[in-house]
Structures are given as structure tokens and as C-alpha cells.
């Protein structure tokens, strides 16, 4: 299956000033498979080293001589020599031998001609461990998420529909039949999700029952990892609380987190700490409130106000038990599961829009004033501007929270995602007896990955139409 990240790996591999690469992503998002696909496509000699297995070179790590270890790895595989431009050394599950992380410094300083990549299913715990010596400035990161909707379409629907989707334009709308087809695939994506194993099965014609089995197995694998956290975290987390949060958090997707509702028998501090552990494992993601009116969005965050999304919309559908028949037949996807599926989907696609070398973050806006509560689902920034994104049910005229935000911030363009076709309209709010008019762009859910190209289009004045 094609992943956009393959192109980033190719750019990294070819770059003269590259550094050893650490791929960061949750268990089963396809890190190992990605490396293998890349090596096969580019005809590269892949030396794959799984650190869960005993390795002969571990005692040599303290010598800080990469060439010594590389030579040993080559000899063990009956290779006479390593060709730097055609060789990739991949250390997998490196959390089992965290000494590899400081060793990367010497890979960069003494043997930079050999390309080195590291990954691990619980690697984030090693990266966050204060005991691990960290080679600052001598490594680089790549962040890998579940497959985006675009990648899903490429895998299950083929190049033709993929080309139609990625060629989406606000000025030349997709025809009604293709819109219907993409909407159908979008609803199927809500069921299948973007976990590579599920998508691969879907592409091969697996039944819904088989895909459900795969998703359930992935969910079980995450909870089975919780006892392992104690190996990597100094204060020994409460595995029963981790499981409790993991099972309850799907019901809180897109909602402001209240610790007492998540776990009434534990303190807020303890619950917060264990949510952070799930964050470290990359199976949940915070969406921070920000009051910023100008970029960067992070300049206005309030650490105490946040929502959460989970890793993948398909896993969420399974965890919530949302009816597959309802997903396929609902007239308004934004109403399903109190809006959680649609909000999860959009958040997941926003994360996939970030360049692979940037740690992705999500932001929203909320107001908690009594009697005037409001929330806009997401805020994004692009080319020096901030854009609100709404995923709520209802017509454009009933978007109360967005209007309250616009009274306060006056953003010239806003988006909403819904089940209809693309359209533009002007909306007006009254501010101290003065009118403020902004452009509301309504997009079908399936076009979320095209946000960047739509924004580039909208920056041309002639493209803003009413």
C-alpha cells in the first residue's frame, strides 16, 4: 500500500545533511512495514535489527564506534561490505535497548554515510525518560499517523478515484455521482479506519466481520501493553486506571475533560498523569484550547482546558459500538454518536496534514462563561492566518459557537465539514451595532485532506464567491 511517508523517507535518504532518523508513532500504525516498503521500492539493502531479540553487538554500544557495529551486522548477514548509498540499517523496538539512542550521536558524527533509522512500539517512554542521554541536534524525527482518507482511497478504490479526490477544487466542484461515491467511501472509512492492517484487509475484499476482528485485536493489543509501561516509567503507573481510562475515553472524544467523570475514585492529579501516559503511547491526543487571534496558535493555549481524540476513527467506531447500518444510512454523519465520529475523523485528518518532521498538535476554541458556553471544534493556521473549523450538525445559520467566536476574533474565513457538496456563502454577525461579514466554506467530509490546496485557492481573491 502506498503511504505518503515513503516520499519523505526517500528525501531523507538522499539528503546530504541528513541525521539518524527516529520514527515516532503508535503501535501498529505501520512503521516497520513502511521501512520495508521503502527499501523494496528503492532497491536498498535493508539490515533490520529487532531489539526484542538478543543481539551480539549490545556490549559494543558503549565503545561509541558505529563502524565496528555496522561491520558486525554486515558479517552476520554474509555481506562483504556495506554500500552507503544502497544500505539502510533499521533498529526496531529500540525501547528494549535505550542505549541505542545516545549511540545515534556517534552514528551522525563518525559514520554519517550509513543511513540509520530507529523505531519502537513503546519508544516514546524511552524518549521521555530523564535517564536516557539524548543526542540533541544529532537526530531528526518523523511522525507517522494512521492512514489518511486519501491514502485509504488509493488503497481501496484505485488511482482514478484517488486522482479525482486529490484534484478537488472549490472553484470546480466534483460531479454529483462522484460526490456520492466519495461520500460512500468516507462512511466506509469511518468503519474501517486508517490502521494499515484494516485498510489492507479492506483492499483485499475482507468482510465487515473480518475488519471488526482486526480492529478488536488492535484494541486488545493496546490494553495488553499497559503492564509493560511499568518497565519504562519510574513511578510505576496504575495499570487498572490506565485500562479504565482507555475504555472510557472514547465516550469523551470532543468533550472537555472532567477528571471526576473519567474516574470518580481517583484524584484529578492521578488521572491527569495517567492520561499523559496514554498520550506518550500515542493512543490518545490532546486538543488544546487556545485564545490566540494571530499565529502561532500555541501562544494562546490554556493547559487546563483540553479535549481528547483517540488514535483512529475505525477503532473508535468499534469501541463505541456505533451501528454500521446507521453510519451507512444516516442523513447527517455529524449527528452520529453525538458527533464524536465526525469530530474524530476531522481531527485525525488535520494531524495527517502536518509535514512529517513536525510534531502534530490540535487546537480548539471554547468559552466557559455561565450561560454563554461555546466551542468551535478546531482551529488551524496556514500562511500566517488562523481558520476556524466546525464539524457540528445543523445548517450554517445555526452555528452559534462559530458566530460567538467571530464576534470576538473576526476571522475572515471559516470552514465547516458536513455531508453536502462544497459551497461558499457569506455570514454576518453584529458587533456593537457594527456588522462583520466573513466567508463560510462548507466542504464535504472527504475533502478534509485537501484543506491546504483549498486555502491556497481561496487566497486568490477571485476564488471567493457568494
N, C-alpha and C positions, 0 to 999 in steps of 0.2 A: 504493500500500500504506500501511496505517496504521502510524504509529510513535508511541509514547508521547511522544517528544520534541517532537512538534508541539504538544502541550498546554503543555509548558514554554515553547516559543517564544512561544506566544500570551500566556502570563502575563508573560513578559519584555517583549514588545512593548507590553502595556497598562500596565505598571507606571510610575508617575511617576518613581521614583528609579532607573530602570534606568541601566546603563552600557553602553558599547560591548561587544559580546559576541564572544568568541573561542571557536569550536567546535573542540574537540580530539578527534581520533580517527584511527585508522589509515587508510591509503589504502583506498578502496572500501567503507567502512562506511556510505556513503550521506549524507555531509554536504551536498554540493551538491544532491542530489535532495530532501533534507529541506527545505532552504530554498525550493526551487521549489514543493514540495507545500504548504508553509505559506502562501506568498504567493498561490498559486492558490486555496486553500481560503478564505482570509480576504479575497480580492479586494484585494490590496495591490499597488501599483506596485513591481515589483522591478527595481532597477538593478543588474545583475550585471556585475562587472568582473573579468575573468580576468587576473591579473598575469603570466601566461606570455606574454601578447600585449603589444606595445608600447602604452603609454598616454600620452596627451597631458599628463596632469596631474602626472607624477612630479617634474618640476622645481619644481612649486609646493609640494611637501610641506614643504620647508624654511621656507616662509613661516608655517607653523602657523596658517593661516586656512582652516578646513574649509569655510566657506560659499563661498569662492572656488572650491574644487574641486567642491563639490556643484552649484554653478551651471553649471560647465563640463560636468559629467556630464549634467545635465538638457538643456542646449542641444544636446549631441551626439546626444541621443535625441529631439530635436524636442519636448521638453516645455516648456511655457511657464512652469511653476512646479512646485515640489515641495510637496506637501501632507504635512506632517509626520506626521499621523495615518494616512496612507494610503501612505506611502513607506518602502521598505526598501532601503538600499544595502549590497550584499554584495560584499566584496573577497575573491576566491578565489585560491588559490595564492600567498598573500602572502609565503611564504618567498623568492619571487623578488625582492621589493622589501621588505626588512625595515624600511625607513624608515617603513612604514605603522604599525608597532607603536607607536613613540613618538608618532606623529601622532594616535593614538587619544586621547591625553590631551586634546588640544585639541578633539576631537570631543565629549568629555564636558564640558569647561569652557566652550566657546564656542558649540556647536551641538547641544546635547543633545536638542533637539526632533526631530532627524533620527535615525532608528534605523540603527545601523551594526553589521554582523556581518562577522567575518573567519574564514577557514578556509584550510587548505592541506594537501596530502598529506604534506609533509615539514616542516610548520610547527614541530614540536617542536624541531628543530635550531636554528631562529631564536630560539625562546623560551629555549633553554638557552645561547645564545651570550652571553658576558660583554660582547661589543662592542655588543650591542643595548641601547639605552637603554630602560628598562622603566617604563611609567607605573603605578607601584604605587598601588593604591587607586582607580584611574580606569577599570579594565576589570573584566569578570567573565568566568568561564569556563563552558562547558557541555561535558560529556564524553559522547561518543557511541560506543557499542559495536555489534557486530553485532546483528541482530535477535534478541530473546529468543524462547524457545519459545512464550510467549503470543502475541507478535506474529506468529510463524510460523503458529500455528494460525488466527489471524484472517485471514491472507492465503490460506492453502491449504485450510482446512476450513470457513470461514464463521462468521458471527456466532453461530449456535446452539451449536456445539461450544465456541466461544470463551467463551460465557456459562457453559456447564457447567464449563469449566476454571477460570475466574476466580472462580466461585462455590464452589470446592472448600472443604469444611469437614471438620474432623476428627471432628465430632460427627454429621455426616450424610453418610456415605461415598457416593461415586459408585457407581452400579449396576454390576454385573459387566460387562454388554455395553459400557457407555460406558468403563469402565476398560480393556477390551480394545481399544476403538477408539483411545483416547488413547495407550495403550502402542504401538500400531501406528504412530501419527503420531510418537511420540517416537523410535522406531527409524528412521523415515524422516528425521527431523531430524538424527540422527547422521550420516546420509549427505549430506543436502542442506546442513546447517549454516545459519547465520544471515546469511551475506553477502547483501545485498539483491538482487544480480543473480541469485544462485542461487535465492533464495526467489521472486522474480518469475517466473523460468522455471518453477519447480515449480508455482506457482499457475496458470500457463497450460497446464499439462499436458505439460511437457517430459519427454523420456525420461531415464532414468538416465545414458545415454551423453552426452546434451547437458549435463546438470548437471555431469558429470565434466569435460567440456571447459571449462565456465565456471570451475570451481574450479581446474583446472590452469592456465588463463590468469591467474587472480588470483595464484596462487603464483609463476608466472613473472614477473609484474609486480613483485613484491616483490624478487626477486633481481635484476631489471633495474635497480632503484633503487640498488643498492649502490654503483656507481661515482659516483652523484650525491652520496653522503654526503660525498665529499671536498670538495665545493664549500662545505659548511656547517660542517665540522669542522676546526678549526685543525691538528691533528696528523696529518691525512691517514690515515684508517683503512686497514687491510689488507683490501681487497675479497675476496681469496681466503679469508681467515679468516672474514669475515662469511658468505660462501657456505657454507663448511664448517660453521659453527655453525648456520646456517639449515637445512641439510639434516640435521644430526644431532640437533638439539634435540627434534624430535618423538618421538624414541625415549627421551627423558629426561623426558617430561611426568609430573609427580607424583613424580619421584625426586629425592633430594638430589643437588645438582650437585657433581660431582667434575671439576675442570678438566682433569686429566690424561686422563680418559676422553673428554672432548669434543675435545681437540686435543693429543695427546701431544707434538707438536713445538714447541709454543708455551708460554711461561711462563704461570703462573696469572694474573699481573697483566695480561698482554696479553689473555688470554681473557676475563677479567672486564670489562676495558674495552670489548671488542667486544660482549659480552652487553649492556652498558649502552647501546650504540648501537642494538641491536635493540630494547631497551626504549624508547629515545627515539622510534623509529619506530612504537612501539606495536604491534609484531607479536609480541612476547612479553611476559609479565607475571610478575613475581616473586611468590611466595607465601612470606612471611617466617615463620620460626619465632618464636613468642612464648611466654614463660613466664608471662604475665600471668594472675593469678587473678581480677582485677577490671578493669573497663574503665578506661581505653581499652586495647585490645589492643596498640596500638603502644608502650605504655610498657614492654613486656617483650620487645621484639624483639632478636634477635641478628643483626646484619648479615651475619655469616659463614655462617649456616645458612639456606638457602632452597631452594625448589623452583621450577619454572617451569611455566606453561601457555602455550600458543600463543594466537593470536587467535581461532580459530574451530574448532569440533569437526568441521565438514564438511571444512575444509581439512586437518585432522589425519587424518581418515579417508583422504583421498587420499594424503597424504604417507606414511602408514604402509602403505598398500595393504591395509587390512583388508577382508576379503571381505564384499561386500554380502549375500550369502546367509547368512553367519554372523551378521551384525547382525540380519537379519530373523528368523532361526530360533533363535538362542541362548536357552537357558533362563535364563541369568544374564548380563545385559549387563555386570555388574561384572567378569566374567572376561575379556571381550574385550580383546585387545591388552594383556594383563597389567594390566587395569584402567585403562589410560590414557584410553580414550574416555569412560568414565563419569566419571572424575575431572575431565577437561577440561570435559565438559558441565556438571557441577555448579559448578565454578569460574566458568565463563562466565556461568551464570545468577546466581550470587552477585554478580558485578560489575554485572549489569544491575539489581539491586535497589537500588543506591545512588541517592539523589537526583542529578539531572543536574548540579548545581553542585558536587558533592563528588568529588574525585579518588578513584576506587575503589582499594582495596587488598585483598589476600588474606592470610590468616594460617593457619598450621597449628601443631601441637604435635609435637615429636619428642624422643626420648630416645636418646642415643648410647652409654650405658653398655654396656661389653662384656658380652655375654651377656644383656642386658636391653634390647635395642634396641626401640623402639616409635615409632609415628607415627599421629596422628589427622589425617585428611585436611584438614579445615578447622575454623576457629573463627570464629564471628560474634558480634557484640554487638547487643543490641536492648533498648531501655528500661532501660539500666543493668545488664544481665546478659550473661554470656557463655554461648554454647551450642556444644558440640562437634557436628561433622557428620562422619559416616563414609560412605564410598562403597565399602566393601570387600565382596568376595564372602563367602558363608558365612551361617550362621544367626546370630541375635542372641546366642546363647550362646557363640559362638566369637570374639567381638570382643575379643581380648586387649589390643590397644593402648588401646581405649577404657576398658577396666577399669583398666589401669595409670594412665591419666590421671585417672580418677575417684578412685582411691586417693590421688592426690597433690592434686587440686584440689577434688573434691566438688561438681561442678556438678549442680544438682537435675534438669535436663532435658537430654537429649541426643537427637540425630537420627541416623537412618541412611536412605540412599536405596537402594532396591532395586527388583526387578521385580514385587513383590507389591502387594497393596492396603494401604491405610492401617490401622495398628493401634497400640495403646498397650500397653505392658507394663512391669512393674517389674523392675529388675535390682538385684542386691545384690552388693556387694564387701565383703571383710573387711579392716579397717584396724586393726592392733594389737588383734586379738581383738574389735573392735567392728564391727558391721555398718553399712554405709551403703547406703541404698536410693535409687535415682533412677528417674526416668521415662524410658524409651526410646520415642521416637516413630519408627515406621517409616513412611516415605512413599514412594509411587511416584515414580520419577524425574521424571515430567511435572509433579508438584506443586511443584517447587523454587521457581518464581516466586511461589507462594502462601505462602512461609515467613512473611512479615510477618503476614498475616491468621491463619495458624495460631498464631503466637506470641501474637497479641492474644487469640485464643480460649483458648489454654492459660493465659493469665494470669487467667482466670476459674476459680477453684478447682473449680467443679462440672464443668468440662470434662475434668479429669484423671481418667481411668477405667482400671481394670485388668481 
